[in-house]
């Protein structure tokens, strides 16, 4: 149920004249039967409510001090086609994705995709989509006789110089007709933490009970977003090592300019990937990770213009 507001005339006039924002509904609350499918993370408050028009539409209730529903504006996403290309074969495949085109934000969704050319409901599928700002993303789906559950989990790494900025976690819902929309959510700021590894998490949860073919089923969604702190990478070193731990090749890269694929040399037994950073005191930090023939790829990070450290994956083509 949406929250109810008791608004007096003076309070309403104050809100209109000063532009004050009233509290939003609790994140993760049931939303008139629509299902929670993800979040849209923004740096600015997602102001979707036209308060002046809403107050003008309820003058009698306001004058009498009656209860009114808080207005909930919606920002709808567009279902747009994407093209995926196989770098090795050059083959392409069509892919559909919900995109919030008119807002600067990070969408992380597990929505039901129904392509416009689908012949039936059976052609729909649930897909996770996000940009490279989401690290360590995990989507889990569970379908049972009495329970249906979707869970999403991911981390956004904020550069240490951007600590203190406010992030807004806006819930995203999907209606039975397939439309996907975001509503205004709550904001928080990671204050007082400057060390790499510091993190703050927020979880949105929703659960309801439905009856299908006479069977009672629990339908639930859980979305966990973690905001972590990371010192910005300044240099990436890739060392190829032989079986005696001798260096046989070393290359230096600028973060973000990593090759899509590396083919280790014939005598390479393992790789050492070094990430060079500086802490707030200006001291050099070197983080190392080892990768062997059982590893198909490795991950490095780059600092984006928006202050987020985004992941980049490099494939490893080990010689047989």
N, C-alpha and C positions, 0 to 999 in steps of 0.2 A: 504494500500500500504506500502511496506517496505521502509525504509529510503534509500536514495541514498548517496553514498560517493564519494567525489572528492578527489582522492589520487594522490599526486605527488611522484616522484621517491624517493626523500629524506625521505619523510614521511613514505613510505612503508618500505624502508630499516631500518629506525629507529625502526619501529614496530617489524620487524623481529628480529633485533639484540638485542633489549632491552626487548622484550616480553611484550611491552605495550598492554593493552587491549583497543580497541576502544569501543565507546558507543554502547549499545544494543538497540534494538527496544523498543518503548514505550510499557510498560506492558498493556495488554488488547487490543492491536491493532488487527485488523482483520488479520487472518493468512491464506491467500490463500484459504478461504472457509471452513477451519477446525474450529470446534467449541471449544471455551474455556470451560473447564469442571472442572477446579480446579487449585490447586497450589501444588508445591513441595517446602517446606521450608528447606533450607540448611544453615549450618554455613560457608561453603566454597563456593567460587565462582564456579558456574557450567560452567566450561570451555569446551565447546563442539565444538568450531570452530577451524579447522586446517588452520590457517592464512597463513602459509608458502605455503601449497599446493594450497590454493586459489589464492594467489598472482602469483604463478608460472603458474596457468591456465589462467591468464589474463595479460600477459606481455605487449601487444600492448596497451591495454586500460590504463594501469598504466603509460607507457612511454609517452603517449599523453595527460595525465591528464584527461582522460575520466571518465565517471560515471560508477560505479559498484555497485551491490547490496552487502550489508554487509552479509557475510556468516552466516547462521543460522544452526548450528548443532542440532541434535535431540537425546535425550535420551529416548529410547522406554521402555515402561512398559510391563511386562509379565502378561498374564491372567492366574492366578494360582488357583487351587481348595483349598478351606478351608473347614474344618469340624466344624460345630456348634453342641455342645452337651447340651442337656437339663439335668441340674444337678439333677432334681427330678426324671425324668423317665429314664434317660440314653439314650434316643433316639437321633440319630444323623441326621443331615441334611446337604446336600451338598450346598456349597456357593462359588461363584466365585468372585475373587477380582484382580484388577490391582495392580501390585507391581513393584516398581523400585528396582530391585535386586542388582544393582551394585553401589549404592550410599547411603551414610548415610544422610537421610533426613526424613522429616515428610510430607507424602502425604495426601492431603485432596481433595477428588474428588467426583463428581456426574456424573459418566460415564455411558454410555449405555452398559449393560452387555449382550453379546450374547454367551451363553454357547456353547462349541464345538458340543454338541449333540443336539442342538436346531433344531427342524424340520422346522421352518419357522421364518420370521422376527417377527411374533406375540409373539414368545417365549422370545424375548428380554425384558429387564427391566432396569430402571435407579436405581442405588443404590449408596448410599454414603458410602465411606470407609475412615477410618482414624485410627491412633493409639491413645493410651491414652494420648498423648501430647495435643490433641485438646480437650479443655473444652468448655462447653456450646455450642456445635455444633448444628446448625440448617440448615436443608435443606428444601426448599420450591419449589414446582413445580406448574406451572400454565399452563394450556392448554386451549386456547380459539379459536374461529373461526378466529380471526385476530392477535392473539398474543400467543407466546410460551416463557415462561420464567423459568429459573433456577436460584435460589439464594442460596448461601452457606455463612454461617457466623460461625466463631469459634474464640476461644481465646487460645493463648499459653502463659502460665505463666512461666516466667523466674525467677529462684532464684535470690535474691538480690545480691548475690556474683558474679553472672554471668553478671550483668548489664555492658554494654559497648561492649559486643561481637556483631559482625555483623551478621545479619540474611539476607539471600537472598530469595526473594519471586519470585520463578520461575514459569511462567505460564505453565499450562498443557492443551493440546489440544487433541481432538479426531477427526480422519478423518472419512469420510463417510464409509470407509471399516472397521471401528471399532477399528483400531489401536490407541493407546494412547501414547503420547510422551510429554516430557518436553523440553522447550527451556530456555536458560539463561535469568535470570531476573535481577532486580535491588536489591541492598543491602542497608540496613540502620542499624544504631546502636542507641540504646536507651541510650543516654548519659545524665549525669547530673540529673538523677532521681534515687533515692535510696529508696524512701518510697513505702511501699506496696500500691497498688491501682493506681500507675502511669501506664499509658498505651499509646501505639502508634498504630494507625490503618492504614492499607493500603487497598485500594479497587481496584480490577481489574474489568473492565466492557467491554463488547463487545455487539454490536447490529448490526444486518443486516436485510435486507428485502428479502424474498423469495416468489416465486409464486408456490402455490400448488393447482392443479385442477382449475386453473384460478382465485384463490383467493390470494390476496396479504397479506402476514403475516409477522409480526415483530418477529424475533427470537433473544433473548437476554440472556446474562449470567452475573451474578454479584457475585463476590467472595470477601468477606471482612474478613481479618485476623487482629486480634488485638494481639499485644504483650504486656502482662501485667507483672508487677513486684510483686513477692510474697516472703515474708520471709519463709524460709524453716520450715515446721512443724517438731517438735521434739518429741511430744507425743500426743496421742489421748486418751481422757477419755470418756467413755460412762457410764452415770448415768441413772439408771431406777428409776423413781419417781412414787409414788402412788398418789391418788386423793387429799391427804392432803399435797402434795409437800414434802413428806419425802422420803429420799433415801432408797431404798430397795435392790439395787445392784449397784456396781460400778466396772468397769474393766478398766485397762490401756493397751494400745496397742502401738506398734512401728509403725509409719507411713509406709504403704506398706504391713503390716502384718495383716490388718483388715480381719475379717472373711467374707466369701461371704454372709453369712446370719446370722441374729440374731433373735432368737425367744424370745420376751419379756416375763417376768414372768406374772403369772395370775393377780397379783394385780397392774401391771404397767399401769399407766394412760398416761404417756408420757416419752420420753427420752430427756436427755440433752447431746449433743455431744460437747465436748470441744477440741479445737485444741490449743496446747501450742507451742509458738514460742518465739524467741528473736529478738528484733530489733537491729539495728547497734550499739546502745549504750549498748547492753547487757541486756536490760530491758525485763522482762517477759511480753509477750502478751498472753492473753487467749481469744480466740474467741468462742462464744457459739451459738448453734442453737438448737431449740426445734423441736421434731418430735412426732406426735400423731398417733392414729389408722388410720387416713386418708392418712398417708404417707406410700408408699410402699417401700421406700429405702432412704438412705442418702448418701452423698458424702463427702469423705475426700481426702487429697492430700499427696503425697510422693515426695521427691526430687530424681530424677533419676541421674544416673552417668553423664549424659550430661548437668546437670545444669537446667533441666526443671522440674517444679512441675506438676506431672501428677495426674489426677483424678482416684479415686478408688471408686466403688459403692458397698454398702452393702445392701442387701435386708432385709426387715423387715417382719417377719411372725407373725402377730398379732394373738393371740389366740381368737377364737370365743366364 
